[in-house]
Amino acid sequence: MAIGKTRIDRILKILNKTYPHVRTQLTHRGPFELLVATILSAQCTDIQVNRVTPKLFAVFKTPQDFATASLKHIEKLIRSTGFFHNKARHIQNCARMLVAKYDSTVPAQLEEMVKLPGVGRKTANVVLGAAFGIPGIVVDTHVSRISQRIGLTRNQDPVKIEKDLMPIIPRAQWSDFSLRLIYHGRAICKARKPDCQTCPLNHLCDFFKENYSK
């Protein structure tokens, strides 16, 4: 699937102008807190995660704290994020591996981070970009939906979408590009009722052409 460089440059220019200042919306004070918050954000809004994490990190401050905690206690504190049984187990097992194999330090390499329980490429790329300044393309539901709609990929599998985007987006912009699509997905290009008429990308968007240009 060939994507013209001029078209990519125009998309990036518009996104950069529309969302000039982007950062992860998950509140954190370091790589480990961001790792835990990102695990909690699965099927949950960042706003709700940010309501939960202050109390969670007031009780459990380090990987060692989570590793030795009562699983029920963790579940109680994260219950409102949904899927709390699985999330609590992932967080505790992740913490135990950090203690046992990484000296309680989150590794700054994607290949190592995805070995942690409950950590996939999306979570790893969030942490790498926001906590370590290492560019990565984060394929969440917004990035997946919008990259398909504007014609940057035909794939639906997140890893395949990531692989499609990596060669066409300048590496230095990978993290910010992902964040800009996330911002755009929340503000305009929503799943059910996208505001296509006011979208600054509509003249470059396959979805708009298919639905509004007939």
Phi, psi and omega in degrees: 000107184273129178242122183294139180299322180299318179295316177300315180300321179292319178297313181297318180298317180293315179297318180296322180287321183287323181232075186290331183238109182234147175200161177300140181273358179278122179289132180201160178235037179146171184302318183293316178298321179293322178299312179297315181298322181291322174299318180292336186283352178298125181057033180208149180283152176299325180300315181291320177300318180293340174283330186272319191294328178302316179290322180298313183281348172286330180270313182245111188258337186227165174305322179299320178300314180291323183296326184256003183285161169289129180301324179297324180293317177298315180302318181299320183284336183249007187309319187287355177273353180082155179049039191290335178297308181295318182296318179297317180295316179299315182296316180293316179294324176297314180298319180296321178291322177299318179294315187285323189244343186232021177054039178062022181242133178291123180292146182261030178233132182302317183299327178278321184295323182287354173282342181288140179303133177079006183246112175258187182296324180298308179299316181299318181291327174300311183292317180300316182289312187277326185262332184242353181069024179260118185300140176202146178268119181264114181259091173261192183295324180292312181297319178299309183297311186288320180296329174287316183296320182273001171087027179270346178203154173251357183276157176246341177287128184304319181293320179293323177297315178303315180294327177290322185281329186303316182282345184256346176255129178306134187306321181297340183257002185307309184294313182292325176300315179300314180297322180294322175293324177295314176301316182294322179294324179285326186270319191229305187273066183283161185295312187268317183229075179293140180271068188297327185295329181258001183291128180291349179259002190300328180285352178245008191253125178297320181299317179296316181297321182288331187253341186232359185247027181258000000 
